[in-house]
Amino acid sequence: MRNVLKGADGGPLRVDVRTGSRPGETRPAVLICHGFKGFKDWGFFPVTAARLARAGFAAVSFNFSGSGVSGDSSSVEGQGSGSAEFDELERWAHQKPSADLQDLATVADFASSELGAPWLALLGHSRGGALAVLHAARDPRVRALVTWAAIDHFLRFSSAELERWRATGRLDVVNLRTGQVLPLYRDALDDVETHGEDLLNVISAAARVRAPWLLVHGTNDATVPVETALRLSKAAADSSRSELLLLDGADHTFGIRHPWAGSTPEFDAVLDRTVGWVSGANRI
């Protein structure tokens, strides 16, 4: 089911809902948050959503309004076909984490009010993991949290890149999959420098998360070092309600690429543990 809400930037916020519920039946909703240079139909997200729907949840995936992607690359089997491209470059250029948080709150309200979800779970990959932590820390409707290779801060650039960004008002980011150059304006930089100690402080938010939290990270993650997961795990509010799953040899996407070309043992383990974690919350 496709829905279009209003994004934080005033444009469309595209939301997909996968569920096996019957008319009038309500299910807990799992909100799936993609990362930087990600989108709702990237690689493992459609497969993950389909699996969660079969497990008894309403799986809600969406493109953040600053994702830069308008298209749909999912097939009828729920697997990405690879057709999505970054075609909303101005929206991408003006993206900022606080707007992502606003989008996530909009989707959470939609799941509660329009889908009738009795409670929510959050699943976030990379930057989406950090956003999930920030939202979980302030939304009592969240009963389970899962982060995959989450970051713990948003300005993950070199000193030279930050200096050039401040000086020119623009930072060019290359999409390695397509070679496309994606410009970032100062919006994200100013946003983090203004709100990095309060609204966007991921480590501080981790200490306020009350929902059971599964942290997943690969030991060979070259994009987000495994030490990041250790910091987040240490900051977690209640160690008895959190679990750190380290996958020996796994990279940032657990061996999955876009377009989807089949699973890997590492991703199979991640998905099994994720579904089990959220299903455990369903029994509380």
N, C-alpha and C positions, 0 to 999 in steps of 0.2 A: 504494500500500500504506500503510495507516494503522497506526501503532504508538503505544502509550501507555507512556511511561517515567515514572520518579518525578522530579518537579521538585525544585529546591533548597528550595522551601517546603513540601515534603511532599505536594503535590498533583500532579495529572496533568501530564505534559509531553508534549504532543501533537506527533507527528512524522509527516510524510508522506515517502514514498520514491517517486520516479519513476525508472524504469530500464527499458531495453530488453533487459536481460541474460536469457540463457537459464538454466534450472535448473542449478546447479552452477558457473555463470560468475560471476566476481567482477570488479568494476569500481572504479576510483578514485571516491571520493565527494567531491562538492562540497557543503559545508554552507552554507546560505543563512540569513543573520542579519538579521532585520528591525530597524527602529529604534524610537525613542520614538514612541508612539501608532501603531505599525505592527503587523502580524500577518502570518502566513505566506501568507495568501490575499489580501493587499492588492495592488491594481493590477497591477504588473508582475512580482510574484514567481511566480505560477503559470506565466506565459508563459516566464519565465526558466528555471524548473525543467524545463519541458517541452523547451525548446531544448537544455539541457545533457544531458538524458536521450537526446535524439536524437543528440547529439554523442559518445555513448559513455560517459557518466558515470552514476553513481547520484546523482541530485539529491535532497538531503535538506533539506527545509524544516520549520520548527517554530515554535511559539509559545513564546517565553520564558515561564516559569511566572508571571512578573509582568506579562504582556502585558495581562491583563484580558479576553481574548477566548477563549471556549471553542468557539464555533461554527465550522462549515466553510462557506466561501462559494465554493468552487471548483466549476466545472462540469466535465463530462466532457471538454471540450476543454482543460482546464487553465487556463481564464480565470476571474477572479474575478467572481462574480455580484452581489456587494455586500451579501449578507445578514448578514455577520458584524457583531456589535455588541459593545460593551464590557459584558459581563454578569457578570464576576467582579471586582466593584469592590473587594472587600477584598484580593484578591490583587494587583490594580493598586496599591492604596494602600500596601501593604507592600513593593513592589518595591525592589530595590537592585542596583547594578551588580555587586557581588561574587557575588550569587545568579545573575545572568545568566551570569557567567563559569563558575559551577559547572554551570549548565544546558548551556552550550556544551561543556564537558568531558564531560558525560554523553552528549551526542549524538555527540561525536567517538569516545568509547569504543564506543558502539553501532555506529557505522559501521565501525569496525575489527574488532570482535569478531563482531557479528551479521551484518553485510553482507559481511565478509571483505575490505573495501577495502584494497588494498595500500598506498595513500597517500591523503592528504586535500588538498583545496583549500578555502579559505574565501572566501566572498563576503559582504560586509556593507555595508548601506546606513545612512548617518547614524550613530546611536549603535551600530548593529550593526557598522559599520565599525570603530569604536574597539574594540569587544569582539573583533572578529576580529584586530586588531593585537595586542591583549594576549595572546590565545590563541596566535597564530602565534609570538610571541616565546618561548614556553616549550614548544611541542609539536613535536618533531622529525619527526612524521609529516606535517606540513604542508609540501607541496612547491610550492604556489602560493597567492598572496594577491591578492584584488581588493577594493578599497574604492571605494564610490560615495558621494561627498559626505560623507565621514567627519568626525566631530567629533574634537577633540584633547583635550577635557576634559569632565567630566560635569556640573558645576554651571553650566549655561548659563542663568542667571537673573539678573535685575537685583539690585542691592544691596537695594532696597526689598523685593523678593520674598523674598530670603534672610532678611532681618531679620524679616519677617512669619512666614516658615516656622519660624524658630527660636523666635519668641515664642509662636505659637499651636499649634505642632506639626502644622500642616496647611497644604498649599498646593493650591489648586484650579486644575486645568488644564482648559481647554475644548477639547473635540474639535470643531474647526471644521467638520468634515464633517457632524456630526449635531447640534451644539449641546449635547451632553451634557457635564456638569461631572464631571470625574474627580478625586477627592481623592488627594493624596499625603501620607502621614504622614511622620514624621521618619526613617524607616528609611534612605531614600536619602541624605538630608542627612548623617546621622551616619556612614553607610558611607563616603561620599566624604571627609568631613572626617577620618575615621580612617585611611583607606587611600589617600588621594589622592597621597601621595608615594612609595608603593611598589607595592602590588598593582594600583592603578588609574591609574598614571602612564603615559598613552598615549605621550607624547613619549619617555620613557625606554624604553618597550617598542619603539618604532619603531627605535631604535638597535640592538636585539637581533634584529630580524627577519632571518632568513637566506634565506627563500624568495623567489623572484622576486615582485615586488610591483607591481601596476598600480594607480595612484591616479587616479580619475576625478572630475572636478568641473566644474560649470557656472559660467561667469563671471558669470551673473546670479542666482546662488543667494542668495536673501534670507534663508534660514533658517540656513545655515552659510556664512559668507563665504569666497570663494575663497582668501583669505590663509591659511585653515586648511590647505588642501591644500599650500600652499607651505611651511608650517612642517613638516608631516608629511614631505613630500618631502625637505626639507633634513635632517631628523632620521634618515632612512632609513639603515640600516647600510651598504649597498653601493649606491652610485648606479648602478653598472654593471648591477645586477640589479633596478633599479626604473625605472618610467616614469610620468611625470605627463601625463595626457591632459586638457587643458582644452577644454571645449566652449563655443565662443563663443555667448553669448546664452542658454544653457540654464539652467533653474532647478533647484531642489532634487530634483525627481523627473523631470527631463528631459522635461517636458511631459506626463507620464502622470498620470492621475487615477484615483480609485477611485469607483465600479466601472470596470473596464476598458472603454474605449470605442474601442480601436484604438491603434496605435502612432504614433510621431512620428519624423521623420528623426533627431533627436538620440538617442532611445532605441535606434533601429535601429543607430546607430553604436556606442553603448555596448555593446549586447548582442553585436554582431559582434566587437568588440575583446575583450570579456570571454571569450567562447568560444574565441577564438584564443589568448588568453593562457593559459588553463587547458589547452587542447589542446597547446600548446607544452611545458608541463610533462610531459604524457603521453608525449612523445617522448624525454624525458631518460633 
